Every structure is written in C-alpha cells, then in structure tokens.
C-alpha cells in the first residue's frame, strides 16, 4: 500500500511538472530563442535518460535493420514534433498550448481507426467531436475573433500539428516497444534528438549574449530537459509498470487542465469566454476518448 501511494503521489507530481512546463517554456523563450532552447534542453534530457538506463543495467544492441527506421522515428519525434512544439508555444499562449497538445489521444484514436488498428466506439467518436469543436472555439475565440493575423492563430495551428505528429509517432512506436524496453527506446530517441536539435540550435546559440540571460531562463532549460522530459518520463514508465497503463493515463488528463490554470495564474494570460468553453470541450473530449477503453480493460481483469 505504501509503495502504491508513493507511485500515485509521483504520478501526480509528474502531471504538475508537465503542466508547469508550458508556462516555464513560454517565460524562458522571452530570453532564449526556440532553437537554442530546444538544443540545450535535450542535452539534459538525454543525459538523465542514459544515466537511468545504465543504472538499471539495460544495455542493448541495435540490429542493422533497425538503424534507419529508428533514425526516421527520431527525426519525426524530435526534429518534426519538437520543432513544431517549441515554435508553436512561442507564438501562442501557454494555456492554449497545454489544452491543444492534450488532444494527442484524440489523434491516436483517429489514426488507429483510419489504419484499422483499433475501431472507434461511441465514446471515442463523441470525444473526437468535442475535441474538434473545442479546438475551433480556442482558435476562433481570441480577442480579435477568427483571424489569420491574430496574435495566437499561427501558434495554435502549429501546436495542433504537433499533437497530430506525436499521435502518429505514438502509433509508429508500438512495434519498436515490442523489441526494446521503454527506457531503451527513449534513450535512442533522446540521443537522436540531442544531436540533431543541438546542431540546429548551435548557430543561434553563438549569437546570444548568455551573460544577460537570467537565472530563471537558465532554470527553464534545466527544468524542461531534466525534469519534464528526462525524470518525468522515467517516473511515468515506473507508474505504468506498477499501477498499470489505464490508471496511469488518468493522470495525463490533469495536464491540460492544470496547464491552462498555470498559464492564466502565473503568466496572467487572458482567455476569452469562448476559449474557456473550447478548453472545457477539449478536456471533456480527451476524457471521453479514453472512457470506454478504461472500462473494457477493467472488465478484462475481473
């Protein structure tokens, strides 16, 4: 019981870490450009994941047939997704980003249905409709209404694209997770991300006056890389092994809710009534999209 309680507390802390990450990144990007920020934070992320891998003694070899597929996955999950994520959050509110990135389960459900991996049920279908309606409300509900030139329109669209990419990445990852443990797979992905994103960010890093960057911005880099990507992922996978995927996933539903709250409270971001309604619809859609799956898995265990 004590072990389970500790895991529950740890998973709740992870949800807070991920939710805070949006506001922390948004704040840090006022002093550090997106490319430099991404390149630096992945150095910390890769370092802690490899330390955890060595500590668990999960050394492994990659067969030649997996080299190119893993490289492609690493570029999709890091160069494409992380590029869209960091640029998107730079152009929109952290509250918007937290909610719309939370639609990843919606895209996973849609892609799984489209590629005939898992059929949509009534709960998922309603959840998808709610989420799409919420996205439209968020994008069109800014202070200037629906406008391609609004302050957050471009960032909102980019974040939605990022969620779509990660949804596809999640599905494509499944075959690899049958051959590698989650931390082994993550070590490979973070290494590719570290090398590629650092090289892309290097030209920008040479132009920054690092002496004028505040400790808070430096802390944002460390927080986002060390905690939000590295440590949180390790704790998350420990939760999957200890209390199961279904129970662990419920904590992920807290991330868009708390991310929105942190953006409004910590950064004083101003959302319109329509955007609040849209956020509520998206969050309801995420819960509905997972509801039936939780119910079915619970029944299968009894």
C-alpha positions in Angstrom: 0.0 0.0 0.0 2.8 2.4 0.8 4.5 1.6 -2.5 1.3 2.3 -4.4 0.7 5.5 -2.5 4.2 6.7 -3.4 3.6 5.9 -7.0 0.3 7.8 -7.0 2.0 10.8 -5.5 4.9 10.6 -8.0 2.4 10.4 -11.0 0.6 13.4 -9.7 3.9 15.3 -9.4 4.7 14.3 -13.0 1.4 15.8 -14.1 2.3 19.0 -12.3 5.7 19.0 -13.9 4.3 18.6 -17.4 1.6 21.2 -16.8 4.1 23.8 -15.5 6.4 23.1 -18.4 4.2 25.1 -20.8 4.4 28.3 -18.6 8.1 27.8 -17.9 9.0 27.4 -21.6 6.8 30.3 -22.5 8.6 32.5 -20.0 12.1 31.3 -20.9 11.5 31.9 -24.6 11.4 35.7 -23.9 15.1 35.5 -23.4 16.3 32.4 -25.3 15.2 31.7 -28.8 13.3 28.5 -29.5 16.1 26.7 -31.5 18.7 27.3 -28.8 16.3 26.4 -26.0 15.4 23.1 -27.7 19.0 22.2 -28.4 20.1 22.8 -24.8 17.2 21.1 -23.0 17.7 17.9 -24.9 21.3 17.7 -23.6 19.9 17.4 -20.1 17.1 15.1 -21.2 19.4 12.6 -23.0 21.9 12.7 -20.1 19.4 11.7 -17.4 17.8 9.0 -19.5 21.1 7.4 -20.3 22.1 7.6 -16.6 18.9 5.8 -15.7 19.5 3.2 -18.4 23.0 2.5 -17.1 21.7 2.4 -13.5 19.1 -0.2 -14.5 21.8 -2.1 -16.5 19.6 -2.3 -19.6 22.5 -2.2 -22.1 21.4 -3.2 -25.6 22.4 -3.5 -29.2 20.6 -2.2 -32.2 20.3 -4.6 -35.2 21.3 -3.1 -38.5 17.8 -3.5 -39.8 16.6 -1.1 -37.1 19.1 1.7 -37.8 17.2 3.6 -40.5 13.7 3.0 -39.0 14.9 4.3 -35.6 16.6 7.3 -37.2 13.4 8.1 -39.0 11.5 7.8 -35.8 14.0 10.0 -34.0 13.7 12.7 -36.7 9.9 12.5 -36.6 9.6 12.6 -32.8 12.3 15.2 -32.3 13.1 17.3 -35.4 9.5 17.5 -36.5 7.5 17.3 -33.3 9.8 19.2 -31.1 10.3 21.8 -33.7 6.6 22.3 -34.1 6.1 22.3 -30.3 8.7 24.8 -29.4 7.8 27.2 -32.3 4.1 26.8 -31.6 4.3 27.6 -28.0 6.4 30.7 -28.8 3.5 32.0 -31.0 0.6 31.2 -28.7 -0.5 31.3 -25.1 0.9 28.6 -22.9 -2.7 27.9 -21.8 -3.8 27.3 -25.4 -0.8 25.0 -26.0 -1.4 22.9 -22.9 -5.0 22.2 -23.9 -4.5 21.6 -27.6 -1.4 19.4 -27.1 -3.6 17.4 -24.8 -5.5 16.3 -27.9 -2.8 13.7 -28.6 -5.1 10.8 -27.5 -7.7 12.1 -30.0 -5.3 11.9 -32.9 -4.1 8.4 -31.7 -7.7 7.2 -31.8 -8.4 8.7 -35.2 -5.2 7.3 -36.8 -5.8 3.9 -35.2 -9.2 3.9 -36.7 -8.1 5.1 -40.1 -5.3 2.4 -40.3 -7.7 -0.2 -38.9 -5.6 -0.8 -35.7 -8.5 -0.1 -33.3 -12.0 0.7 -34.2 -13.7 3.9 -32.9 -16.5 3.4 -30.4 -19.3 5.7 -29.4 -17.3 7.3 -26.6 -14.3 7.9 -28.8 -16.4 9.3 -31.6 -18.2 11.8 -29.2 -14.8 12.7 -27.7 -13.3 13.4 -31.1 -16.3 15.7 -31.9 -16.0 17.5 -28.6 -12.2 18.0 -29.1 -12.5 19.3 -32.6 -15.3 21.7 -31.5 -13.1 22.9 -28.7 -10.2 23.5 -31.0 -12.3 25.6 -33.3 -13.5 27.6 -30.3 -10.0 28.2 -29.0 -8.6 29.2 -32.4 -11.5 31.5 -33.3 -12.2 32.8 -29.8 -9.3 35.2 -29.5 -9.8 38.8 -28.7 -9.8 39.6 -32.4 -12.0 36.7 -33.3 -11.1 34.3 -36.2 -8.2 36.0 -38.0 -5.1 34.6 -39.8 -3.3 37.6 -38.5 -4.3 37.3 -34.8 -1.7 37.0 -32.1 -2.2 33.3 -31.4 -3.7 31.9 -34.7 -0.4 30.6 -36.1 0.8 29.2 -32.8 -2.5 27.4 -32.2 -2.4 25.8 -35.6 1.3 24.7 -35.2 0.5 23.2 -31.8 -2.4 21.2 -33.3 0.0 19.9 -36.0 2.5 19.0 -33.2 -0.2 17.0 -31.5 -1.0 15.2 -34.8 2.6 14.4 -35.4 3.0 12.9 -31.8 -0.2 10.9 -32.3 1.4 9.3 -35.4 4.7 8.9 -33.6 2.9 7.0 -30.8 1.3 4.5 -33.2 4.5 4.0 -35.1 6.4 3.4 -31.9 4.4 0.4 -30.9 6.4 -2.2 -33.0 9.7 -0.9 -31.5 8.4 -1.2 -28.0 7.9 -4.9 -28.6 11.7 -5.2 -29.2 13.0 -2.5 -26.8 12.1 -1.5 -23.3 10.5 2.0 -23.0 13.7 3.4 -21.5 15.9 1.8 -24.2 13.7 3.3 -26.9 13.6 6.6 -25.2 17.4 6.6 -24.9 17.8 6.2 -28.6 15.1 8.8 -29.4 16.6 11.4 -26.9 20.1 10.8 -28.3 19.0 11.5 -31.9 17.1 14.5 -30.6 20.0 15.8 -28.7 22.4 15.6 -31.7 20.0 16.9 -34.3 18.4 19.7 -32.2 21.8 20.8 -30.7 23.3 21.2 -34.2 20.3 23.1 -35.5 20.3 25.4 -32.5 24.1 25.9 -32.5 24.2 28.9 -34.9 21.6 30.7 -32.7 23.5 29.8 -29.5 26.6 31.7 -30.8 24.6 34.9 -31.2 23.1 35.0 -27.7 24.6 37.2 -25.0 24.5 34.4 -22.4 25.7 36.8 -19.7 22.4 38.8 -20.0 20.2 35.7 -19.7 18.6 35.5 -16.3 18.9 32.5 -13.9 15.2 31.9 -14.3 15.6 31.4 -18.1 18.6 29.0 -17.4 16.4 27.2 -14.9 13.7 26.8 -17.5 16.2 25.0 -19.8 17.2 22.7 -17.0 13.6 22.2 -15.8 12.3 21.4 -19.2 15.1 19.0 -20.1 16.0 17.4 -16.8 12.5 17.2 -15.2 9.9 17.5 -17.9 11.5 15.2 -20.5 14.0 13.1 -18.6 12.9 12.4 -15.0 9.2 12.6 -15.7 9.4 10.0 -18.4 11.3 7.6 -16.1 8.7 8.1 -13.3 5.9 7.7 -15.8 7.1 4.4 -17.0 7.6 3.2 -13.5 4.0 4.1 -12.9 3.0 2.1 -16.0 4.8 -1.0 -14.6 3.4 -0.6 -11.0 -0.2 0.5 -11.3 -0.9 -0.2 -15.0 -1.4 1.8 -18.1 -5.1 2.6 -17.6 -4.7 4.1 -14.1 -1.5 5.9 -15.1 -3.2 7.5 -18.1 -5.8 9.2 -15.9 -3.1 11.5 -14.5 -2.4 12.7 -18.0 -5.9 14.1 -18.2 -4.9 16.6 -15.5 -2.1 18.1 -17.6 -4.2 20.3 -20.0 -6.4 21.4 -17.0 -3.5 22.4 -14.8 -1.6 23.8 -17.8 -4.4 26.1 -18.6 -4.7 27.2 -14.9 -0.9 27.8 -14.7 -0.9 29.9 -17.8 -3.7 32.1 -16.6 -2.4 32.4 -13.0 1.4 32.5 -13.5 1.7 34.4 -16.8 -1.5 36.4 -16.5 -2.7 35.1 -19.9 -6.1 36.5 -20.8 -8.5 34.0 -22.4 -11.9 34.9 -23.8 -15.1 33.2 -22.7 -15.2 31.3 -26.0 -11.7 30.0 -25.4 -12.6 28.8 -21.9 -15.6 26.9 -23.4 -13.4 25.5 -26.1 -10.9 24.3 -23.4 -13.6 22.6 -21.5 -14.8 20.9 -24.6 -11.3 19.6 -25.5 -10.7 18.3 -22.0 -14.2 16.6 -22.0 -13.3 15.1 -25.4 -10.0 13.7 -24.1 -11.7 12.0 -21.1 -14.5 10.6 -23.3 -12.0 9.2 -25.8 -10.4 7.2 -23.0 -13.5 6.3 -21.0 -14.6 3.2 -22.8 -11.1 1.9 -23.1 -10.6 2.1 -19.3 -13.9 0.4 -18.8 -13.1 -2.5 -21.1 -9.7 -3.1 -19.7 -11.0 -3.1 -16.2 -13.6 -5.7 -17.1 -11.0 -7.9 -18.7 -9.0 -8.1 -15.5 -12.0 -9.2 -13.4 
